[in-house]
Amino acid sequence: MGPVVIVGGGLTGLVAAERLAAAGVAAPVLEREVEPGGACRSVEAEGFTFDYTGHLLHVARPETEAYLAGLGVWDGLAVHERRAAVVIGGRATPYPVQINTHGLAPEVRRDCLLGFIRAWAAHAAGAEPADFRAWVLERFGEGLAEHFFFPYNSKLYRARPEELSLDWVGRYVPKPKLEDVVDGALGLYRDPVGYNAVFRYPREGGIRLLPDAVAARVPGLEPGRELVALHLGERWLELQGGERRPWERLLATISLSALLDAVVDELPPEVAAARAALRWVRVANVALGVAGPAPSPEHWLYFPDPELPFYRVGFPSNHGRVAPPGCHTVSIELSLDPGPGEVAAAAAAAEAAAVAAGLVDPAAVRVRRLSVIDPAYVVFDHPRRQAVALLRRFLRARGVLLAGRWAEWKYSAMEDAILDGMRAARVLGGEAADEP
Ligand SMILES: Cc1cc2nc3c(=O)[nH]c(=O)nc-3n(C[C@H](O)[C@H](O)[C@H](O)COP(=O)(O)OP(=O)(O)OC[C@H]3O[C@@H](n4cnc5c(N)ncnc54)[C@H](O)[C@@H]3O)c2cc1C
């Protein structure tokens, strides 16, 4: 194996480097920031710990547990049963709303129930729905579509429902049975549902526990090294400041869009077009350290209402020791278009709306921290799948392997980042083939 260089010291890049190091392969990890961890970083301020944005660990695979146990962090993770709610018209009902409409206003409940029953009765096996809009209407009916699925996803992805494909929905949107929906409207449904019904979170401190534990085993970590230019033909990269490094194999874990924007070779027209087709949103997270008890026992709340600037508000101190005694933390997340657009004003408007909704007492706020994750969510529009496959093939043929949520331009979680990092190390070590 020629010299391997890893770009990006988030969870994916760190795990890949750790696995390679364990196999005796030294690979530098070039990380732009002064600290590793990427989206899974946490910061401390005045006795509070803030994650860059809400990060809860869902573990489905035994190899993830074994890996985290090997790092010595598994026992430091507490298990929580999800307490999440959806707020519609000012009324909260447990998540997922499709089997829990009992907390909503009677007329909203009626819309949801009737819509579901009509869709269920009309359902005929046959053609697959063409887009997210058709899929929601067929599966959940008009009431749930109009009160939750359409406004929530439009706010999060800043896209109309018909612009979205179905490539992401299977795992993340639980499908209910008719009896469950009826029971849910009557308040009878009790089973925890969905991929995130149970989660883990560090007992002490924030989610940085995970990347920090991996980083401690990565001898080649180089913080403060930003890739600014990449020559695919001559296989060198340039760092901020002008230093050039040769590479034989490059493992990229930074976003696919940023990686391609750094390429200095002329891109073939179809590759440039595929890059131009990539669409995403940024997320701003307003983290607050607040005196007094949390205004809600929930771990987090979803807000589909288009009038509210945020899509989700969390209370991380309800699941981790991240606030001094007698205080709590709040995390207000809003979705923004990409680009250099103004963040501070949008964040201030979101905080003001959270105050108006009774979620924050402005007089009790002690610390405020704003972070921006860019890209945050890939928009699964119709051109995405083909564009990503083409870009992946193009880069692979030139020695570049992609791994992780943003490099592979997908929707995935920390467990996937760990597994992606492991897989990348196996591919680089010649033990596995890259995805087609
Ligand atoms: C809003 C939001 C909420 C989420 N919530 C959860 C959750 O609750 N549970 C969960 O499991 N997952 C969650 N995730 C997903 C999770 O954050 C990712 O799966 C995981 O962090 C991906 O890690 P990564 O290493 O692939 O990417 P990153 O963490 O982005 O790592 C990439 C690294 O590359 C560095 N970098 C970027 N550009 C350059 C450059 N030019 N040169 C050098 N370095 C560079 C970055 O600084 C970063 O450290 C959430 C994501 C978002 C956006």
PDBQT file of the ligand as one rigid body, heavy atoms in Angstrom, charges set to zero:
ROOT
HETATM    1  C1  LIG A 501     -28.084  18.399  13.034  1.00  0.00    +0.000 C 
HETATM    2  C2  LIG A 501     -27.434  17.063  13.167  1.00  0.00    +0.000 A 
HETATM    3  C3  LIG A 501     -27.835  16.219  14.194  1.00  0.00    +0.000 A 
HETATM    4  C4  LIG A 501     -27.260  14.951  14.302  1.00  0.00    +0.000 A 
HETATM    5  N1  LIG A 501     -27.669  14.161  15.332  1.00  0.00    +0.000 NA
HETATM    6  C5  LIG A 501     -27.157  12.926  15.451  1.00  0.00    +0.000 A 
HETATM    7  C6  LIG A 501     -27.580  12.100  16.522  1.00  0.00    +0.000 A 
HETATM    8  O1  LIG A 501     -28.391  12.479  17.376  1.00  0.00    +0.000 OA
HETATM    9  N2  LIG A 501     -27.057  10.851  16.597  1.00  0.00    +0.000 N 
HETATM   10  C7  LIG A 501     -26.139  10.393  15.686  1.00  0.00    +0.000 A 
HETATM   11  O2  LIG A 501     -25.695   9.255  15.818  1.00  0.00    +0.000 OA
HETATM   12  N3  LIG A 501     -25.719  11.157  14.673  1.00  0.00    +0.000 NA
HETATM   13  C8  LIG A 501     -26.193  12.418  14.520  1.00  0.00    +0.000 A 
HETATM   14  N4  LIG A 501     -25.778  13.212  13.492  1.00  0.00    +0.000 N 
HETATM   15  C9  LIG A 501     -24.840  12.643  12.508  1.00  0.00    +0.000 C 
HETATM   16  C10 LIG A 501     -23.366  12.693  12.929  1.00  0.00    +0.000 C 
HETATM   17  O3  LIG A 501     -23.012  14.018  13.226  1.00  0.00    +0.000 OA
HETATM   18  C11 LIG A 501     -22.502  12.176  11.780  1.00  0.00    +0.000 C 
HETATM   19  O4  LIG A 501     -22.921  10.903  11.370  1.00  0.00    +0.000 OA
HETATM   20  C12 LIG A 501     -21.018  12.072  12.118  1.00  0.00    +0.000 C 
HETATM   21  O5  LIG A 501     -20.590  13.164  12.878  1.00  0.00    +0.000 OA
HETATM   22  C13 LIG A 501     -20.218  11.992  10.836  1.00  0.00    +0.000 C 
HETATM   23  O6  LIG A 501     -18.847  12.058  11.112  1.00  0.00    +0.000 OA
HETATM   24  P1  LIG A 501     -17.818  12.300   9.928  1.00  0.00    +0.000 P 
HETATM   25  O7  LIG A 501     -16.465  12.073  10.482  1.00  0.00    +0.000 OA
HETATM   26  O8  LIG A 501     -18.209  11.509   8.739  1.00  0.00    +0.000 OA
HETATM   27  O9  LIG A 501     -17.987  13.842   9.504  1.00  0.00    +0.000 OA
HETATM   28  P2  LIG A 501     -17.524  15.152  10.287  1.00  0.00    +0.000 P 
HETATM   29  O10 LIG A 501     -17.847  15.063  11.708  1.00  0.00    +0.000 OA
HETATM   30  O11 LIG A 501     -18.053  16.326   9.532  1.00  0.00    +0.000 OA
HETATM   31  O12 LIG A 501     -15.941  15.128  10.121  1.00  0.00    +0.000 OA
HETATM   32  C14 LIG A 501     -15.298  15.718   9.025  1.00  0.00    +0.000 C 
HETATM   33  C15 LIG A 501     -14.079  16.468   9.540  1.00  0.00    +0.000 C 
HETATM   34  O13 LIG A 501     -13.414  17.067   8.421  1.00  0.00    +0.000 OA
HETATM   35  C16 LIG A 501     -12.918  18.321   8.820  1.00  0.00    +0.000 C 
HETATM   36  N5  LIG A 501     -12.707  19.114   7.594  1.00  0.00    +0.000 N 
HETATM   37  C17 LIG A 501     -13.646  19.713   6.833  1.00  0.00    +0.000 A 
HETATM   38  N6  LIG A 501     -13.060  20.325   5.772  1.00  0.00    +0.000 NA
HETATM   39  C18 LIG A 501     -11.726  20.100   5.884  1.00  0.00    +0.000 A 
HETATM   40  C19 LIG A 501     -10.605  20.465   5.085  1.00  0.00    +0.000 A 
HETATM   41  N7  LIG A 501     -10.728  21.200   3.960  1.00  0.00    +0.000 N 
HETATM   42  N8  LIG A 501      -9.375  20.051   5.474  1.00  0.00    +0.000 NA
HETATM   43  C20 LIG A 501      -9.216  19.290   6.611  1.00  0.00    +0.000 A 
HETATM   44  N9  LIG A 501     -10.261  18.934   7.397  1.00  0.00    +0.000 NA
HETATM   45  C21 LIG A 501     -11.494  19.325   7.033  1.00  0.00    +0.000 A 
HETATM   46  C22 LIG A 501     -13.999  18.857   9.738  1.00  0.00    +0.000 C 
HETATM   47  O14 LIG A 501     -13.484  19.867  10.586  1.00  0.00    +0.000 OA
HETATM   48  C23 LIG A 501     -14.424  17.607  10.494  1.00  0.00    +0.000 C 
HETATM   49  O15 LIG A 501     -13.692  17.435  11.680  1.00  0.00    +0.000 OA
HETATM   50  C24 LIG A 501     -26.296  14.498  13.361  1.00  0.00    +0.000 A 
HETATM   51  C25 LIG A 501     -25.887  15.360  12.350  1.00  0.00    +0.000 A 
HETATM   52  C26 LIG A 501     -26.459  16.629  12.247  1.00  0.00    +0.000 A 
HETATM   53  C27 LIG A 501     -26.013  17.541  11.154  1.00  0.00    +0.000 C 
ENDROOT
TORSDOF 0
